[in-house]
Amino acid sequence: MAELIKVEYARTGKSASSNALGMREMQARAYEKRDSQYLLLKAPPASGKSRALMFLALHKLNRLGLRKVIVAVPEMSIGASFKDTDLTSHGFDWDWHVEDRNDLCRAGNDSGKVDAFCRFMADPNDRTLVCTHATLRYAFAKLKPSDFDDCLVAIDEFHHVSVDEGNRLGALIDDLMQGSTAHIVAMTGSYFRGDAAPILLPDDEARFDKVTYTYYEQLNGYRHLKSLGIGYHFYQGRYLDAIREVLDPAKKTIVHIPNVNSGESTKDKYGEVDHLLDALGEVVVQNSQSGIVIVRHPSGRKLKVADLVTDTPIRRDVQDYLRNVTKPEDVDVIIALGMAKEGFDWPFCEHVLTIGYRNSMTEIVQIIGRATRDSEGKTHAQFTNLIAQPDAEDDDVKVSVNNLLKAITVSLLMEQVLAPSVSFRPRSRMRPDEQIEPGTIIIEDTQAPVSDKVLGILESGGQEDIIAVLLQKPEVASAALTETTEPEVINEVELPKVIERLHPDLDENEREVLRETVLTTIGARSTGGLINEEDLPEGAVIHEPGQAYDIDENGVPVDPGAAPDGRELCSDGTEGEPKGNRQFLKIGEKFVNIEHLNIDLINQINPFQGAYEILSKALTAPVLKTIQDTVVGNRTQMTEEEAVVLWPKIVAFREEQGRAPSVHSDDHMEVRYAEALAYIQQKKLERMRSASA
């Protein structure tokens, strides 16, 4: 098993504790914005978004005078999250209730549900309704935006929305904002999509108040769950022959088999289910009422397996059974294809085993969320991706290599998602005696103060969205496995492109401040202890926060004692001593406090090489060579932007080596220099020809 990430948490209990109104930490944070007309709630799976919406909706109905609440979920199974809920026993003023006739997440045809929706809108006595995104869209087509005046429309799993012309849900949101007085609550555990389409237009998004609750806050504040592991297991041949190596019947597991159109699929999904059942043991019986399959493991233990793949009438009985699971012994393994992802609640799940690469980072986050519920007796959650390993003997490895690159990119992005949150304070807005909280990055902006727009993006977690999009770019995925892309190309070309696309309303100076701040976040997290020292690229050394160091005039730590100015460098906050966590990154022979890194220095750190070092311990050298060759052989054509960035490096190479870089070199970076030089020479010739014409 290649365990790319393992993160441990403090188990403070903070995110699971309730206040006097019965609200957990995230729910209370959202409730502070209860009077907002447009509210965007970004919080991970299991943080309690469904109940947070109940609190908000009931306040709007009973305090703000709204007429109706409409809750839209992506699929019917998630509708159960909004069933009747007792809130008054825990301190709130009202209970959540939905009449049976207004629960449209049940069996029935779409036309009947649309009629029921329209009836609900016309009945002055009906107040709450739950439906699917599809039902909302179909019903909205029969109504006017003004029919939703003084109603709350809540969209669960909001990442299904986009500004793409083909996305009718996105158009619906825009129509509501432009043509009605409706309130909107948008909720998502993953505010980025697998494609490049933004969720909202910048002008529309600016109208939303935002509440962000990070994955790190959620997991760190649990009572029981201590750690989360993310790993990849590479198989050769058929995945069915490797499944026993990663399927542990002792762990409560959800197995997602590959899509029938994927390369990993055998094209026989029912046969795959049978093979998985055989891997668990001997099938004894399938319960005729619940649909649960009883399997006797070789140890003698009887396992309860839920089959959500086999498309027969009994599958609905299995779904009903799973909705009523209350104890760990009620089910042991769930086998699924397109289900048991978004919104699926099985708190006892310890392991999500996903076969085949998943194209969407959003889907990965949602799948991992199935295992990250806090549950008594569960101390570790695990996500395992079983994917095909490239065959170094086979010339036709492009598909496997591409999947592998994407998988590594996912692991890099999850490292960012699972990291402690970073807060930002502009120097220009700080008091001289202000105490700095740990995890705070100071933006040096005394010469050019940070604008409110940039600060709003940073305070609402916008840098996470930028990092997410950046890490999903193919160019960055390639950089994770090969050293043929200079960090400057990513930091000075690719990152600005992402920022400009996501925030086109920013001016050049604002985009530069945002770029520098995002790089600071990446640099800080790259030295944040999420990966082991031995797994770091050569020359990078981590020192944990709270240790004390002497630093000489060259920035090199010596024996603990007095710093250059005579003060001890530690983080206990006593008089005259530096406050906050201090982490040191060794660059060459110089140690630098990451709190004081300037952007020119950060541009020299490639934050994406760590995964290559980790991965190299799990894959053989021939396979890695195959990956590198495939990436280099299929790399994109040289651009003028990249050539401009590489030109100083080419000049330095010529001065140092006394020759021009060669395309036949064994050094992939030298090959890229040579490609850039050829590109520059070709462009020069073209311009000379144009001038003489």
Disulfide bonds with the S-S distance in Angstrom:
none
